[in-house]
Amino acid sequence: MAKIEIYTSRLCGFCARAKFLLEQKGLEYEEIDVDGTPGQKELMVDRAKGAQTVPQIFINDVHIGGCDDLYSLEAEKQLETLLES
């Protein structure tokens, strides 16, 4: 099973949309709240090569980007390939 991590913040509509897609696909993920956990925002920015907006999504430690990137992968039928690797 793929390791999915999603950095989020409270009241983020894009975060909710990304989690919705993952849940609709029956995928488990680790949610990391950058607002409520000290140091997580800095870690996210470092891992995401400077990206400061949430969500930031990683599959098997590979940064795939944010919500729009996740939906693009799904639309292009590439999300399943990432999940299988």
PDB file of N, CA, C and O in Angstrom:
ATOM      1  N   MET A   1       0.837  -1.181   0.000  1.00  0.00           N
ATOM      2  CA  MET A   1       0.000   0.000   0.000  1.00  0.00           C
ATOM      3  C   MET A   1       0.885   1.249   0.000  1.00  0.00           C
ATOM      4  O   MET A   1       1.909   1.289   0.682  1.00  0.00           O
ATOM      5  N   ALA A   2       0.492   2.246  -0.753  1.00  0.00           N
ATOM      6  CA  ALA A   2       1.251   3.484  -0.866  1.00  0.00           C
ATOM      7  C   ALA A   2       1.186   4.265   0.442  1.00  0.00           C
ATOM      8  O   ALA A   2       0.177   4.249   1.147  1.00  0.00           O
ATOM      9  N   LYS A   3       2.278   4.941   0.744  1.00  0.00           N
ATOM     10  CA  LYS A   3       2.332   5.838   1.904  1.00  0.00           C
ATOM     11  C   LYS A   3       1.950   7.224   1.401  1.00  0.00           C
ATOM     12  O   LYS A   3       2.655   7.810   0.580  1.00  0.00           O
ATOM     13  N   ILE A   4       0.824   7.749   1.901  1.00  0.00           N
ATOM     14  CA  ILE A   4       0.339   9.062   1.481  1.00  0.00           C
ATOM     15  C   ILE A   4       0.375   9.990   2.684  1.00  0.00           C
ATOM     16  O   ILE A   4      -0.169   9.683   3.745  1.00  0.00           O
ATOM     17  N   GLU A   5       1.025  11.125   2.498  1.00  0.00           N
ATOM     18  CA  GLU A   5       1.077  12.153   3.530  1.00  0.00           C
ATOM     19  C   GLU A   5       0.499  13.430   2.941  1.00  0.00           C
ATOM     20  O   GLU A   5       0.788  13.787   1.799  1.00  0.00           O
ATOM     21  N   ILE A   6      -0.314  14.108   3.725  1.00  0.00           N
ATOM     22  CA  ILE A   6      -0.900  15.355   3.263  1.00  0.00           C
ATOM     23  C   ILE A   6      -0.780  16.395   4.376  1.00  0.00           C
ATOM     24  O   ILE A   6      -1.319  16.234   5.471  1.00  0.00           O
ATOM     25  N   TYR A   7      -0.059  17.459   4.059  1.00  0.00           N
ATOM     26  CA  TYR A   7       0.087  18.577   4.989  1.00  0.00           C
ATOM     27  C   TYR A   7      -1.124  19.478   4.798  1.00  0.00           C
ATOM     28  O   TYR A   7      -1.439  19.879   3.678  1.00  0.00           O
ATOM     29  N   THR A   8      -1.797  19.792   5.893  1.00  0.00           N
ATOM     30  CA  THR A   8      -3.037  20.564   5.830  1.00  0.00           C
ATOM     31  C   THR A   8      -3.059  21.659   6.889  1.00  0.00           C
ATOM     32  O   THR A   8      -2.194  21.730   7.763  1.00  0.00           O
ATOM     33  N   SER A   9      -4.061  22.497   6.783  1.00  0.00           N
ATOM     34  CA  SER A   9      -4.371  23.444   7.857  1.00  0.00           C
ATOM     35  C   SER A   9      -5.887  23.466   8.015  1.00  0.00           C
ATOM     36  O   SER A   9      -6.636  23.094   7.112  1.00  0.00           O
ATOM     37  N   ARG A  10      -6.302  23.904   9.165  1.00  0.00           N
ATOM     38  CA  ARG A  10      -7.741  23.994   9.428  1.00  0.00           C
ATOM     39  C   ARG A  10      -8.375  25.021   8.498  1.00  0.00           C
ATOM     40  O   ARG A  10      -7.713  25.976   8.093  1.00  0.00           O
ATOM     41  N   LEU A  11      -9.604  24.844   8.166  1.00  0.00           N
ATOM     42  CA  LEU A  11     -10.375  25.788   7.348  1.00  0.00           C
ATOM     43  C   LEU A  11      -9.817  25.979   5.941  1.00  0.00           C
ATOM     44  O   LEU A  11      -9.975  27.046   5.348  1.00  0.00           O
ATOM     45  N   CYS A  12      -9.177  24.965   5.416  1.00  0.00           N
ATOM     46  CA  CYS A  12      -8.604  25.036   4.067  1.00  0.00           C
ATOM     47  C   CYS A  12      -9.488  24.226   3.125  1.00  0.00           C
ATOM     48  O   CYS A  12      -9.566  23.001   3.225  1.00  0.00           O
ATOM     49  N   GLY A  13     -10.153  24.928   2.207  1.00  0.00           N
ATOM     50  CA  GLY A  13     -11.034  24.258   1.255  1.00  0.00           C
ATOM     51  C   GLY A  13     -10.293  23.316   0.319  1.00  0.00           C
ATOM     52  O   GLY A  13     -10.796  22.242  -0.011  1.00  0.00           O
ATOM     53  N   PHE A  14      -9.106  23.712  -0.108  1.00  0.00           N
ATOM     54  CA  PHE A  14      -8.322  22.843  -0.990  1.00  0.00           C
ATOM     55  C   PHE A  14      -7.889  21.577  -0.268  1.00  0.00           C
ATOM     56  O   PHE A  14      -7.838  20.500  -0.863  1.00  0.00           O
ATOM     57  N   CYS A  15      -7.578  21.708   1.016  1.00  0.00           N
ATOM     58  CA  CYS A  15      -7.218  20.531   1.825  1.00  0.00           C
ATOM     59  C   CYS A  15      -8.406  19.572   1.903  1.00  0.00           C
ATOM     60  O   CYS A  15      -8.249  18.360   1.759  1.00  0.00           O
ATOM     61  N   ALA A  16      -9.586  20.126   2.130  1.00  0.00           N
ATOM     62  CA  ALA A  16     -10.796  19.303   2.219  1.00  0.00           C
ATOM     63  C   ALA A  16     -11.055  18.591   0.887  1.00  0.00           C
ATOM     64  O   ALA A  16     -11.425  17.417   0.881  1.00  0.00           O
ATOM     65  N   ARG A  17     -10.864  19.283  -0.232  1.00  0.00           N
ATOM     66  CA  ARG A  17     -11.071  18.666  -1.555  1.00  0.00           C
ATOM     67  C   ARG A  17     -10.085  17.539  -1.803  1.00  0.00           C
ATOM     68  O   ARG A  17     -10.460  16.488  -2.323  1.00  0.00           O
ATOM     69  N   ALA A  18      -8.823  17.749  -1.434  1.00  0.00           N
ATOM     70  CA  ALA A  18      -7.807  16.714  -1.635  1.00  0.00           C
ATOM     71  C   ALA A  18      -8.123  15.488  -0.780  1.00  0.00           C
ATOM     72  O   ALA A  18      -8.042  14.358  -1.262  1.00  0.00           O
ATOM     73  N   LYS A  19      -8.481  15.703   0.477  1.00  0.00           N
ATOM     74  CA  LYS A  19      -8.820  14.576   1.355  1.00  0.00           C
ATOM     75  C   LYS A  19     -10.063  13.858   0.846  1.00  0.00           C
ATOM     76  O   LYS A  19     -10.150  12.633   0.930  1.00  0.00           O
ATOM     77  N   PHE A  20     -11.028  14.612   0.320  1.00  0.00           N
ATOM     78  CA  PHE A  20     -12.243  14.016  -0.230  1.00  0.00           C
ATOM     79  C   PHE A  20     -11.906  13.040  -1.355  1.00  0.00           C
ATOM     80  O   PHE A  20     -12.426  11.925  -1.385  1.00  0.00           O
ATOM     81  N   LEU A  21     -11.040  13.453  -2.281  1.00  0.00           N
ATOM     82  CA  LEU A  21     -10.664  12.564  -3.386  1.00  0.00           C
ATOM     83  C   LEU A  21      -9.987  11.306  -2.862  1.00  0.00           C
ATOM     84  O   LEU A  21     -10.302  10.201  -3.305  1.00  0.00           O
ATOM     85  N   LEU A  22      -9.068  11.461  -1.934  1.00  0.00           N
ATOM     86  CA  LEU A  22      -8.381  10.299  -1.382  1.00  0.00           C
ATOM     87  C   LEU A  22      -9.372   9.357  -0.696  1.00  0.00           C
ATOM     88  O   LEU A  22      -9.294   8.139  -0.855  1.00  0.00           O
ATOM     89  N   GLU A  23     -10.293   9.926   0.061  1.00  0.00           N
ATOM     90  CA  GLU A  23     -11.291   9.116   0.758  1.00  0.00           C
ATOM     91  C   GLU A  23     -12.244   8.435  -0.215  1.00  0.00           C
ATOM     92  O   GLU A  23     -12.626   7.285   0.003  1.00  0.00           O
ATOM     93  N   GLN A  24     -12.637   9.123  -1.285  1.00  0.00           N
ATOM     94  CA  GLN A  24     -13.510   8.532  -2.292  1.00  0.00           C
ATOM     95  C   GLN A  24     -12.855   7.328  -2.954  1.00  0.00           C
ATOM     96  O   GLN A  24     -13.537   6.387  -3.362  1.00  0.00           O
ATOM     97  N   LYS A  25     -11.536   7.360  -3.057  1.00  0.00           N
ATOM     98  CA  LYS A  25     -10.797   6.262  -3.654  1.00  0.00           C
ATOM     99  C   LYS A  25     -10.473   5.178  -2.625  1.00  0.00           C
ATOM    100  O   LYS A  25      -9.842   4.175  -2.957  1.00  0.00           O
ATOM    101  N   GLY A  26     -10.903   5.377  -1.377  1.00  0.00           N
ATOM    102  CA  GLY A  26     -10.667   4.395  -0.327  1.00  0.00           C
ATOM    103  C   GLY A  26      -9.223   4.340   0.138  1.00  0.00           C
ATOM    104  O   GLY A  26      -8.755   3.302   0.608  1.00  0.00           O
ATOM    105  N   LEU A  27      -8.519   5.451   0.010  1.00  0.00           N
ATOM    106  CA  LEU A  27      -7.099   5.486   0.354  1.00  0.00           C
ATOM    107  C   LEU A  27      -6.893   6.015   1.768  1.00  0.00           C
ATOM    108  O   LEU A  27      -7.564   6.953   2.196  1.00  0.00           O
ATOM    109  N   GLU A  28      -5.966   5.409   2.478  1.00  0.00           N
ATOM    110  CA  GLU A  28      -5.594   5.886   3.792  1.00  0.00           C
ATOM    111  C   GLU A  28      -4.443   6.862   3.635  1.00  0.00           C
ATOM    112  O   GLU A  28      -3.604   6.712   2.747  1.00  0.00           O
ATOM    113  N   TYR A  29      -4.411   7.861   4.500  1.00  0.00           N
ATOM    114  CA  TYR A  29      -3.363   8.866   4.430  1.00  0.00           C
ATOM    115  C   TYR A  29      -3.057   9.371   5.828  1.00  0.00           C
ATOM    116  O   TYR A  29      -3.876   9.269   6.741  1.00  0.00           O
ATOM    117  N   GLU A  30      -1.859   9.918   5.974  1.00  0.00           N
ATOM    118  CA  GLU A  30      -1.471  10.572   7.218  1.00  0.00           C
ATOM    119  C   GLU A  30      -1.662  12.066   7.020  1.00  0.00           C
ATOM    120  O   GLU A  30      -1.086  12.659   6.108  1.00  0.00           O
ATOM    121  N   GLU A  31      -2.461  12.662   7.866  1.00  0.00           N
ATOM    122  CA  GLU A  31      -2.699  14.102   7.797  1.00  0.00           C
ATOM    123  C   GLU A  31      -1.802  14.803   8.805  1.00  0.00           C
ATOM    124  O   GLU A  31      -1.777  14.444   9.982  1.00  0.00           O
ATOM    125  N   ILE A  32      -1.070  15.799   8.340  1.00  0.00           N
ATOM    126  CA  ILE A  32      -0.162  16.542   9.196  1.00  0.00           C
ATOM    127  C   ILE A  32      -0.650  17.985   9.236  1.00  0.00           C
ATOM    128  O   ILE A  32      -0.600  18.695   8.231  1.00  0.00           O
ATOM    129  N   ASP A  33      -1.118  18.410  10.396  1.00  0.00           N
ATOM    130  CA  ASP A  33      -1.680  19.751  10.586  1.00  0.00           C
ATOM    131  C   ASP A  33      -0.538  20.736  10.817  1.00  0.00           C
ATOM    132  O   ASP A  33       0.122  20.689  11.856  1.00  0.00           O
ATOM    133  N   VAL A  34      -0.303  21.625   9.856  1.00  0.00           N
ATOM    134  CA  VAL A  34       0.801  22.573   9.988  1.00  0.00           C
ATOM    135  C   VAL A  34       0.482  23.693  10.970  1.00  0.00           C
ATOM    136  O   VAL A  34       1.392  24.379  11.434  1.00  0.00           O
ATOM    137  N   ASP A  35      -0.791  23.891  11.293  1.00  0.00           N
ATOM    138  CA  ASP A  35      -1.171  24.931  12.249  1.00  0.00           C
ATOM    139  C   ASP A  35      -0.991  24.463  13.689  1.00  0.00           C
ATOM    140  O   ASP A  35      -0.569  25.232  14.554  1.00  0.00           O
ATOM    141  N   GLY A  36      -1.310  23.213  13.934  1.00  0.00           N
ATOM    142  CA  GLY A  36      -1.353  22.727  15.308  1.00  0.00           C
ATOM    143  C   GLY A  36      -0.108  21.999  15.773  1.00  0.00           C
ATOM    144  O   GLY A  36      -0.023  21.616  16.940  1.00  0.00           O
ATOM    145  N   THR A  37       0.854  21.800  14.897  1.00  0.00           N
ATOM    146  CA  THR A  37       2.041  21.048  15.280  1.00  0.00           C
ATOM    147  C   THR A  37       3.280  21.888  15.007  1.00  0.00           C
ATOM    148  O   THR A  37       3.619  22.132  13.849  1.00  0.00           O
ATOM    149  N   PRO A  38       3.958  22.333  16.056  1.00  0.00           N
ATOM    150  CA  PRO A  38       5.141  23.182  15.867  1.00  0.00           C
ATOM    151  C   PRO A  38       6.191  22.518  14.963  1.00  0.00           C
ATOM    152  O   PRO A  38       6.488  21.331  15.093  1.00  0.00           O
ATOM    153  N   GLY A  39       6.735  23.318  14.051  1.00  0.00           N
ATOM    154  CA  GLY A  39       7.804  22.856  13.176  1.00  0.00           C
ATOM    155  C   GLY A  39       7.347  22.162  11.909  1.00  0.00           C
ATOM    156  O   GLY A  39       8.152  21.951  11.002  1.00  0.00           O
ATOM    157  N   GLN A  40       6.076  21.803  11.824  1.00  0.00           N
ATOM    158  CA  GLN A  40       5.614  21.057  10.649  1.00  0.00           C
ATOM    159  C   GLN A  40       5.555  21.923   9.392  1.00  0.00           C
ATOM    160  O   GLN A  40       5.815  21.429   8.295  1.00  0.00           O
ATOM    161  N   LYS A  41       5.221  23.192   9.534  1.00  0.00           N
ATOM    162  CA  LYS A  41       5.173  24.082   8.364  1.00  0.00           C
ATOM    163  C   LYS A  41       6.571  24.194   7.742  1.00  0.00           C
ATOM    164  O   LYS A  41       6.717  24.125   6.522  1.00  0.00           O
ATOM    165  N   GLU A  42       7.577  24.363   8.570  1.00  0.00           N
ATOM    166  CA  GLU A  42       8.949  24.470   8.073  1.00  0.00           C
ATOM    167  C   GLU A  42       9.391  23.167   7.403  1.00  0.00           C
ATOM    168  O   GLU A  42      10.038  23.185   6.356  1.00  0.00           O
ATOM    169  N   LEU A  43       9.039  22.049   8.015  1.00  0.00           N
ATOM    170  CA  LEU A  43       9.373  20.749   7.437  1.00  0.00           C
ATOM    171  C   LEU A  43       8.690  20.577   6.083  1.00  0.00           C
ATOM    172  O   LEU A  43       9.304  20.105   5.127  1.00  0.00           O
ATOM    173  N   MET A  44       7.407  20.965   6.006  1.00  0.00           N
ATOM    174  CA  MET A  44       6.672  20.867   4.749  1.00  0.00           C
ATOM    175  C   MET A  44       7.340  21.708   3.664  1.00  0.00           C
ATOM    176  O   MET A  44       7.553  21.230   2.550  1.00  0.00           O
ATOM    177  N   VAL A  45       7.668  22.949   3.983  1.00  0.00           N
ATOM    178  CA  VAL A  45       8.287  23.847   3.008  1.00  0.00           C
ATOM    179  C   VAL A  45       9.610  23.267   2.521  1.00  0.00           C
ATOM    180  O   VAL A  45       9.920  23.327   1.331  1.00  0.00           O
ATOM    181  N   ASP A  46      10.377  22.714   3.430  1.00  0.00           N
ATOM    182  CA  ASP A  46      11.654  22.095   3.061  1.00  0.00           C
ATOM    183  C   ASP A  46      11.436  20.889   2.150  1.00  0.00           C
ATOM    184  O   ASP A  46      12.083  20.766   1.110  1.00  0.00           O
ATOM    185  N   ARG A  47      10.532  20.009   2.540  1.00  0.00           N
ATOM    186  CA  ARG A  47      10.253  18.804   1.735  1.00  0.00           C
ATOM    187  C   ARG A  47       9.669  19.150   0.381  1.00  0.00           C
ATOM    188  O   ARG A  47       9.941  18.469  -0.608  1.00  0.00           O
ATOM    189  N   ALA A  48       8.851  20.224   0.325  1.00  0.00           N
ATOM    190  CA  ALA A  48       8.159  20.605  -0.908  1.00  0.00           C
ATOM    191  C   ALA A  48       8.975  21.605  -1.723  1.00  0.00           C
ATOM    192  O   ALA A  48       8.434  22.290  -2.591  1.00  0.00           O
ATOM    193  N   LYS A  49      10.249  21.686  -1.450  1.00  0.00           N
ATOM    194  CA  LYS A  49      11.168  22.553  -2.223  1.00  0.00           C
ATOM    195  C   LYS A  49      10.687  23.996  -2.291  1.00  0.00           C
ATOM    196  O   LYS A  49      10.732  24.629  -3.346  1.00  0.00           O
ATOM    197  N   GLY A  50      10.227  24.508  -1.155  1.00  0.00           N
ATOM    198  CA  GLY A  50       9.844  25.909  -1.064  1.00  0.00           C
ATOM    199  C   GLY A  50       8.361  26.207  -1.155  1.00  0.00           C
ATOM    200  O   GLY A  50       7.953  27.339  -0.897  1.00  0.00           O
ATOM    201  N   ALA A  51       7.547  25.239  -1.511  1.00  0.00           N
ATOM    202  CA  ALA A  51       6.096  25.466  -1.590  1.00  0.00           C
ATOM    203  C   ALA A  51       5.558  25.746  -0.186  1.00  0.00           C
ATOM    204  O   ALA A  51       5.816  24.987   0.748  1.00  0.00           O
ATOM    205  N   GLN A  52       4.813  26.836  -0.047  1.00  0.00           N
ATOM    206  CA  GLN A  52       4.353  27.252   1.267  1.00  0.00           C
ATOM    207  C   GLN A  52       2.856  27.129   1.468  1.00  0.00           C
ATOM    208  O   GLN A  52       2.362  27.360   2.571  1.00  0.00           O
ATOM    209  N   THR A  53       2.123  26.769   0.420  1.00  0.00           N
ATOM    210  CA  THR A  53       0.669  26.654   0.546  1.00  0.00           C
ATOM    211  C   THR A  53       0.277  25.225   0.883  1.00  0.00           C
ATOM    212  O   THR A  53       1.003  24.275   0.591  1.00  0.00           O
ATOM    213  N   VAL A  54      -0.877  25.098   1.498  1.00  0.00           N
ATOM    214  CA  VAL A  54      -1.417  23.773   1.780  1.00  0.00           C
ATOM    215  C   VAL A  54      -2.607  23.538   0.868  1.00  0.00           C
ATOM    216  O   VAL A  54      -3.268  24.489   0.450  1.00  0.00           O
ATOM    217  N   PRO A  55      -2.884  22.285   0.557  1.00  0.00           N
ATOM    218  CA  PRO A  55      -2.148  21.106   0.994  1.00  0.00           C
ATOM    219  C   PRO A  55      -0.881  20.899   0.173  1.00  0.00           C
ATOM    220  O   PRO A  55      -0.749  21.400  -0.944  1.00  0.00           O
ATOM    221  N   GLN A  56       0.033  20.158   0.752  1.00  0.00           N
ATOM    222  CA  GLN A  56       1.173  19.614   0.025  1.00  0.00           C
ATOM    223  C   GLN A  56       1.080  18.113   0.232  1.00  0.00           C
ATOM    224  O   GLN A  56       0.955  17.635   1.359  1.00  0.00           O
ATOM    225  N   ILE A  57       1.142  17.376  -0.866  1.00  0.00           N
ATOM    226  CA  ILE A  57       0.862  15.943  -0.839  1.00  0.00           C
ATOM    227  C   ILE A  57       2.102  15.171  -1.297  1.00  0.00           C
ATOM    228  O   ILE A  57       2.764  15.531  -2.270  1.00  0.00           O
ATOM    229  N   PHE A  58       2.387  14.103  -0.563  1.00  0.00           N
ATOM    230  CA  PHE A  58       3.505  13.220  -0.875  1.00  0.00           C
ATOM    231  C   PHE A  58       2.973  11.796  -0.982  1.00  0.00           C
ATOM    232  O   PHE A  58       2.196  11.346  -0.141  1.00  0.00           O
ATOM    233  N   ILE A  59       3.399  11.103  -2.017  1.00  0.00           N
ATOM    234  CA  ILE A  59       3.064   9.687  -2.174  1.00  0.00           C
ATOM    235  C   ILE A  59       4.374   8.929  -2.235  1.00  0.00           C
ATOM    236  O   ILE A  59       5.203   9.170  -3.112  1.00  0.00           O
ATOM    237  N   ASN A  60       4.553   8.012  -1.297  1.00  0.00           N
ATOM    238  CA  ASN A  60       5.805   7.247  -1.181  1.00  0.00           C
ATOM    239  C   ASN A  60       7.008   8.192  -1.160  1.00  0.00           C
ATOM    240  O   ASN A  60       8.011   7.957  -1.834  1.00  0.00           O
ATOM    241  N   ASP A  61       6.889   9.265  -0.371  1.00  0.00           N
ATOM    242  CA  ASP A  61       7.932  10.277  -0.178  1.00  0.00           C
ATOM    243  C   ASP A  61       8.241  11.098  -1.429  1.00  0.00           C
ATOM    244  O   ASP A  61       9.230  11.830  -1.442  1.00  0.00           O
ATOM    245  N   VAL A  62       7.429  10.997  -2.473  1.00  0.00           N
ATOM    246  CA  VAL A  62       7.592  11.808  -3.675  1.00  0.00           C
ATOM    247  C   VAL A  62       6.581  12.953  -3.614  1.00  0.00           C
ATOM    248  O   VAL A  62       5.382  12.724  -3.456  1.00  0.00           O
ATOM    249  N   HIS A  63       7.069  14.166  -3.740  1.00  0.00           N
ATOM    250  CA  HIS A  63       6.197  15.331  -3.688  1.00  0.00           C
ATOM    251  C   HIS A  63       5.396  15.422  -4.983  1.00  0.00           C
ATOM    252  O   HIS A  63       5.967  15.510  -6.070  1.00  0.00           O
ATOM    253  N   ILE A  64       4.071  15.400  -4.858  1.00  0.00           N
ATOM    254  CA  ILE A  64       3.245  15.510  -6.061  1.00  0.00           C
ATOM    255  C   ILE A  64       2.603  16.881  -6.190  1.00  0.00           C
ATOM    256  O   ILE A  64       2.049  17.202  -7.241  1.00  0.00           O
ATOM    257  N   GLY A  65       2.665  17.696  -5.148  1.00  0.00           N
ATOM    258  CA  GLY A  65       2.128  19.044  -5.214  1.00  0.00           C
ATOM    259  C   GLY A  65       0.898  19.214  -4.355  1.00  0.00           C
ATOM    260  O   GLY A  65       0.754  18.580  -3.309  1.00  0.00           O
ATOM    261  N   GLY A  66       0.001  20.093  -4.820  1.00  0.00           N
ATOM    262  CA  GLY A  66      -1.189  20.436  -4.062  1.00  0.00           C
ATOM    263  C   GLY A  66      -2.444  19.771  -4.591  1.00  0.00           C
ATOM    264  O   GLY A  66      -2.389  18.770  -5.305  1.00  0.00           O
ATOM    265  N   CYS A  67      -3.565  20.348  -4.226  1.00  0.00           N
ATOM    266  CA  CYS A  67      -4.872  19.790  -4.575  1.00  0.00           C
ATOM    267  C   CYS A  67      -5.069  19.705  -6.083  1.00  0.00           C
ATOM    268  O   CYS A  67      -5.475  18.664  -6.599  1.00  0.00           O
ATOM    269  N   ASP A  68      -4.783  20.798  -6.794  1.00  0.00           N
ATOM    270  CA  ASP A  68      -4.967  20.781  -8.249  1.00  0.00           C
ATOM    271  C   ASP A  68      -4.089  19.731  -8.908  1.00  0.00           C
ATOM    272  O   ASP A  68      -4.505  19.081  -9.867  1.00  0.00           O
ATOM    273  N   ASP A  69      -2.879  19.564  -8.396  1.00  0.00           N
ATOM    274  CA  ASP A  69      -1.972  18.549  -8.946  1.00  0.00           C
ATOM    275  C   ASP A  69      -2.528  17.143  -8.722  1.00  0.00           C
ATOM    276  O   ASP A  69      -2.432  16.284  -9.599  1.00  0.00           O
ATOM    277  N   LEU A  70      -3.108  16.917  -7.545  1.00  0.00           N
ATOM    278  CA  LEU A  70      -3.708  15.618  -7.242  1.00  0.00           C
ATOM    279  C   LEU A  70      -4.860  15.323  -8.201  1.00  0.00           C
ATOM    280  O   LEU A  70      -4.960  14.221  -8.741  1.00  0.00           O
ATOM    281  N   TYR A  71      -5.727  16.311  -8.407  1.00  0.00           N
ATOM    282  CA  TYR A  71      -6.863  16.114  -9.311  1.00  0.00           C
ATOM    283  C   TYR A  71      -6.404  15.948 -10.765  1.00  0.00           C
ATOM    284  O   TYR A  71      -7.018  15.199 -11.525  1.00  0.00           O
ATOM    285  N   SER A  72      -5.341  16.635 -11.149  1.00  0.00           N
ATOM    286  CA  SER A  72      -4.793  16.462 -12.495  1.00  0.00           C
ATOM    287  C   SER A  72      -4.270  15.051 -12.701  1.00  0.00           C
ATOM    288  O   SER A  72      -4.505  14.440 -13.743  1.00  0.00           O
ATOM    289  N   LEU A  73      -3.562  14.537 -11.710  1.00  0.00           N
ATOM    290  CA  LEU A  73      -3.071  13.157 -11.799  1.00  0.00           C
ATOM    291  C   LEU A  73      -4.234  12.178 -11.942  1.00  0.00           C
ATOM    292  O   LEU A  73      -4.165  11.227 -12.721  1.00  0.00           O
ATOM    293  N   GLU A  74      -5.291  12.418 -11.193  1.00  0.00           N
ATOM    294  CA  GLU A  74      -6.472  11.548 -11.270  1.00  0.00           C
ATOM    295  C   GLU A  74      -7.109  11.645 -12.659  1.00  0.00           C
ATOM    296  O   GLU A  74      -7.462  10.623 -13.248  1.00  0.00           O
ATOM    297  N   ALA A  75      -7.257  12.856 -13.180  1.00  0.00           N
ATOM    298  CA  ALA A  75      -7.884  13.045 -14.487  1.00  0.00           C
ATOM    299  C   ALA A  75      -7.061  12.408 -15.604  1.00  0.00           C
ATOM    300  O   ALA A  75      -7.614  11.908 -16.584  1.00  0.00           O
ATOM    301  N   GLU A  76      -5.756  12.429 -15.454  1.00  0.00           N
ATOM    302  CA  GLU A  76      -4.860  11.865 -16.467  1.00  0.00           C
ATOM    303  C   GLU A  76      -4.594  10.366 -16.245  1.00  0.00           C
ATOM    304  O   GLU A  76      -3.781   9.760 -16.941  1.00  0.00           O
ATOM    305  N   LYS A  77      -5.289   9.790 -15.271  1.00  0.00           N
ATOM    306  CA  LYS A  77      -5.159   8.360 -14.948  1.00  0.00           C
ATOM    307  C   LYS A  77      -3.734   7.992 -14.532  1.00  0.00           C
ATOM    308  O   LYS A  77      -3.287   6.868 -14.760  1.00  0.00           O
ATOM    309  N   GLN A  78      -3.028   8.940 -13.923  1.00  0.00           N
ATOM    310  CA  GLN A  78      -1.671   8.682 -13.465  1.00  0.00           C
ATOM    311  C   GLN A  78      -1.585   8.456 -11.955  1.00  0.00           C
ATOM    312  O   GLN A  78      -0.562   7.990 -11.455  1.00  0.00           O
ATOM    313  N   LEU A  79      -2.636   8.778 -11.244  1.00  0.00           N
ATOM    314  CA  LEU A  79      -2.624   8.611  -9.786  1.00  0.00           C
ATOM    315  C   LEU A  79      -2.476   7.142  -9.426  1.00  0.00           C
ATOM    316  O   LEU A  79      -1.706   6.804  -8.526  1.00  0.00           O
ATOM    317  N   GLU A  80      -3.188   6.273 -10.103  1.00  0.00           N
ATOM    318  CA  GLU A  80      -3.110   4.836  -9.806  1.00  0.00           C
ATOM    319  C   GLU A  80      -1.682   4.315  -9.988  1.00  0.00           C
ATOM    320  O   GLU A  80      -1.215   3.480  -9.212  1.00  0.00           O
ATOM    321  N   THR A  81      -0.994   4.814 -11.020  1.00  0.00           N
ATOM    322  CA  THR A  81       0.378   4.383 -11.272  1.00  0.00           C
ATOM    323  C   THR A  81       1.275   4.763 -10.104  1.00  0.00           C
ATOM    324  O   THR A  81       2.100   3.962  -9.664  1.00  0.00           O
ATOM    325  N   LEU A  82       1.116   5.982  -9.602  1.00  0.00           N
ATOM    326  CA  LEU A  82       1.907   6.417  -8.445  1.00  0.00           C
ATOM    327  C   LEU A  82       1.606   5.579  -7.207  1.00  0.00           C
ATOM    328  O   LEU A  82       2.504   5.270  -6.423  1.00  0.00           O
ATOM    329  N   LEU A  83       0.352   5.220  -7.040  1.00  0.00           N
ATOM    330  CA  LEU A  83      -0.045   4.455  -5.872  1.00  0.00           C
ATOM    331  C   LEU A  83       0.482   3.022  -5.910  1.00  0.00           C
ATOM    332  O   LEU A  83       0.666   2.391  -4.869  1.00  0.00           O
ATOM    333  N   GLU A  84       0.716   2.528  -7.094  1.00  0.00           N
ATOM    334  CA  GLU A  84       1.195   1.144  -7.243  1.00  0.00           C
ATOM    335  C   GLU A  84       2.700   1.026  -7.109  1.00  0.00           C
ATOM    336  O   GLU A  84       3.216  -0.069  -6.883  1.00  0.00           O
ATOM    337  N   SER A  85       3.415   2.138  -7.245  1.00  0.00           N
ATOM    338  CA  SER A  85       4.885   2.060  -7.200  1.00  0.00           C
ATOM    339  C   SER A  85       5.413   2.022  -5.799  1.00  0.00           C
ATOM    340  O   SER A  85       6.626   1.956  -5.598  1.00  0.00           O
TER     341      SER A  85
END
